[in-house]
Amino acid sequence: EARAKAAASEEEVRECEARAASLQGELDQLRAQVEAAQQQASEAQEAARASEAKAAALAEQSSEEATERAVQAEAEAATRAQQAAEAQAELAAVREEREAAEARAQQLQAEITAVRANLLESEEAQATERAVQ
């Protein structure tokens, strides 16, 4: 009876050892899964950080490009405004010259009219003088 109990106990010990070995295998497998999941999470975090850094760099680049384009646009606008002011000044000068030329032309026309009147008067005086002679 003692032998039977001892054999049963030994059998029970073997079963417990087998279950313990099986559980140890499952535990090792779970540890490997946890380690793989941690590695994946770490890689995902690193990828997220890299993406954030890239996005920040792109945003900064876009901001710099936008600023550069705005500066260029302002410079272009200033240049065009300067050109427009120069064109306005040139137009005003041309108008002034035209008005002066028109005034001079009117003056010359008046002088021509006066010379013609004097010439006509002189011719009439000569004709009258000839007629008197």
Secondary structure as UniProt FT lines:
FT   HELIX           2..132
//
